[in-house]
Amino acid sequence: MTPIPPEPHFPSRYSRPSVAPSIARRVTTSDGAQIATFAYGAPTQEDTPVLMLHGNGEEHGIFGPIVDVVLEAGLWVVAIDSRAQGMSTRGSAPLTYELMASDAVCALDALGVSCAHVLGFSDGGIEALLLGRDWPERVASITALGANLTPDGVIEDPSWDIEGFVGLNRKWSEYWHDFENSNEAQTEGDVDITLLTPSPATASQDAELLQLMLDEPHIEASSLATICCPTCIMVGEHDCIDPRETCRIVNAIPGARLITVPHIGHSLPKAAPDAVSAHLLATIMRATC
């Protein structure tokens, strides 16, 4: 029996940047991943850019209105599609948040950027904290949206069964890969599996990305005490991040500021780009004063 096709991962609409990138290139990592790396605005060695890191299953375009505001403020932007997402490829290394944080460093290196202000959302917020902790010399400020330290720091949403969605994607991928190698496919099959929505490869990749949220991160709050740059932690009033987890992050980072955006859930870049932009620029100002 053919399994039920899974829904796309994070299909909600968003506004992309209103301008084309000034740089769009692939950066190759040591394990062979191709990280799609973009710059918006006029890159200069004198000015510190804003590095933007998106959430699970997304791509850098979710920051569209925020990119526009940052450019209007006279800054420039580096944005990447995290590995196995957007236009970036998977590579062969085990998927971890630490790995994706190191991908961001590779992208900065490729552009000749020594230091950046970091804006991260959800998975990207986790990566922003890891960058501030593990590469402090590369981070001028941190604005982290909806970040968590452990899988338990995310409040379960009964309307979104992540574990069940992982299972659906795996069943879909395994069924069609088995079909492709079966006698039925060789004799009677008329299905090009690359034309399926999602393709078995996409379903397998989505399952791996979602499993990452169930298994990781595992960050000791005390380890964030070494973050020394201006830091803003933002959440929505109705965020899926447990408020106790947010407090652990804020209390661990010296001088960190907590901003709670009223009436908003988890998707701050999409639902409250003006608030995010204002607090991002304020945090950057704290770093340059």
Secondary structure, 3 states (H helix, E strand, C coil): CCCCCCCCCCCCCCCCCCCCCCEEEEEECCCCCEEEEEEECCCCCCCCCEEEECCCCCCHHHHHHHHHHHHHCCCCEEEECCCCCCCCCCCCCCCCHHHHHHHHHHHHHHCCCCCEEEEEECHHHHHHHHHHHHCHHHEEEEEEECCCCCHHHECCCCCCCHHHHHHHHHHHHHHHHHHHCCHHHHHCCCCCHHHCCCCHHHHHHHHHHHHHHHHCCCCCHHHHHHCCCCEEEEEECCCCECHHHHHHHHHHCCCCEEEEECCCCCCHHHHCHHHHHHHHHHHHHHHHC
